[in-house]
Amino acid sequence: MLTRFSHIMIYTDKHDETVKWYCDKLGFEIDYNAPGEYASLHHKLLGRLAVHISDKTEHSAGSLPYFLCDDIRVTIKELKQKGIEVTEPTREGESPYFADFYDNVGNRWGIEEV
């Protein structure tokens, strides 16, 4: 099932400015960047941070923490068997498969296949 934390996803309507801010101000480095859309950043002490373009409505809901799993389809099945609402797996380009699930009060969590 879940193996460890993966990363935090943050949403912004100013993608390029946000990527630059995290790199310049907090020392993150870019692993992957699709300007104006999505970036994966890392910090040698803090771990991974993903920056995703959105409108103000989506990013006003806060960041999205992700867990890692070995097999996303098995993990989704196990979560659903426990009565947990889970989205179907998807991916962006060559990214790993990912999905979202919700806790008992509607907090959203992400899962990403290793």
Secondary structure as the mmCIF struct_conf table of DSSP 4:
data_model
#
loop_
_struct_conf.conf_type_id
_struct_conf.id
_struct_conf.beg_label_comp_id
_struct_conf.beg_label_asym_id
_struct_conf.beg_label_seq_id
_struct_conf.end_label_comp_id
_struct_conf.end_label_asym_id
_struct_conf.end_label_seq_id
STRN STRN1 LEU A 2 THR A 12
BEND BEND1 ASP A 13 ASP A 13
HELX_RH_AL_P HELX_RH_AL_P1 HIS A 15 LEU A 26
STRN STRN2 GLU A 29 ALA A 34
TURN_TY1_P TURN_TY1_P1 PRO A 35 GLU A 37
STRN STRN3 TYR A 38 HIS A 43
TURN_TY1_P TURN_TY1_P2 LYS A 44 LEU A 46
STRN STRN4 GLY A 47 ILE A 53
HELX_RH_AL_P HELX_RH_AL_P2 LYS A 56 HIS A 59
TURN_TY1_P TURN_TY1_P3 SER A 60 ALA A 61
STRN STRN5 LEU A 64 CYS A 69
BEND BEND2 ASP A 70 ASP A 70
HELX_RH_AL_P HELX_RH_AL_P3 ILE A 72 GLN A 81
TURN_TY1_P TURN_TY1_P4 LYS A 82 GLY A 83
STRN STRN6 VAL A 86 VAL A 86
HELX_LH_PP_P HELX_LH_PP_P1 THR A 87 PRO A 89
STRN STRN7 THR A 90 THR A 90
BEND BEND3 GLU A 92 GLU A 92
TURN_TY1_P TURN_TY1_P5 GLY A 93 GLU A 94
BEND BEND4 SER A 95 SER A 95
HELX_LH_PP_P HELX_LH_PP_P2 PRO A 96 TYR A 97
STRN STRN8 PHE A 98 TYR A 102
TURN_TY1_P TURN_TY1_P6 ASN A 104 VAL A 105
STRN STRN9 ARG A 108 GLU A 113
#
